[in-house]
Amino acid sequence: MSTQITDTPPTAEDVQRRGHMAALAVAEQIVTLSPIVPNDVTVTCHPFAPDAPRVDVYFHHSREGVEALAEALGGTVSTRPHRNEDPRPHVSASVVVSSVPVRVWSLLDGVAAQDAAVSA
């Protein structure tokens, strides 16, 4: 009796499912280790890019939340005007955790300085 083992490549759905699971695991790590609990944590893994999951972490009007999580993850925080027609400060940090890109951000009240300030 012989056994034939064939390796079938994973389907797009399998790759997307693994992407979601990787991003969910990172989201769980973030919620566990964040000194300030985020208001929203979103996991995305599109079918057109199943091997590119990402996590988006939002703090409502909280520069402190962005800064604390960025520090915990080893990232750098930047502050810029949100848009040309909307000068409110947009505070953000981008890091990679376990090969998954993570964007941490908050939109504040007030007006951002014209030059993009970068803080720890």
Protein Blocks (a to p, Z undefined) as FASTA:
>chain_A
ZZddddddddfklmmmmmmmmmmmmmmmmmmmmmbacfbdcddddfklmmlccdddddeh
ifklmmmmmmmnopacddddfblmlmcccddddddeehiacddddddedjddfbacddZZ
